Amino acid sequence: MEKPPAPLSEIDPRGLIADAYAIDGISEPECRSIFLDWAIGVPRDTDAAGLVPMLLAHYGEKDPGHPMSRVLAEGLGRSPTPARRGGRRGRLG
């Protein structure tokens, strides 16, 4: 049996994501900063990436055009594989 989703009070205990949605005229860079603050506050033993879909389902469905919805949607994606940046090791290989 699948584990039920965590209550919103456990996913966003400081209300950072909720506050971002409540701020009129908030910009995407401000949302990124809030998202980072939220992610840093997630306990170490918790999979933050696993919480993002729950945040997006709760808030994003109500306001899909909000900058935080875009930030959360980006948070679902995988980070790109780092490209070779040069250096001695890259030249030898």
Residue pairs with C-beta under 8 A, 6 or more apart in sequence:
5 54
6 51
6 54
8 18
8 54
8 58
11 51
11 54
11 55
11 58
12 18
12 38
12 55
13 41
14 38
14 41
16 34
16 37
16 38
16 41
17 34
17 35
17 38
17 55
17 59
17 68
17 72
18 59
19 34
20 26
20 30
20 31
20 34
20 35
20 68
21 59
21 62
21 63
21 66
21 68
23 30
26 66
26 67
26 68
27 67
28 67
28 70
28 71
30 67
31 67
31 68
31 70
31 71
32 71
34 68
35 68
35 71
35 72
35 75
39 48
42 48
42 51
49 75
52 72
52 75
52 76
53 76
55 72
56 69
56 72
56 73
56 75
56 76
59 66
59 68
59 69
59 72
60 66
60 68
60 69
60 72
60 73
63 69
84 90
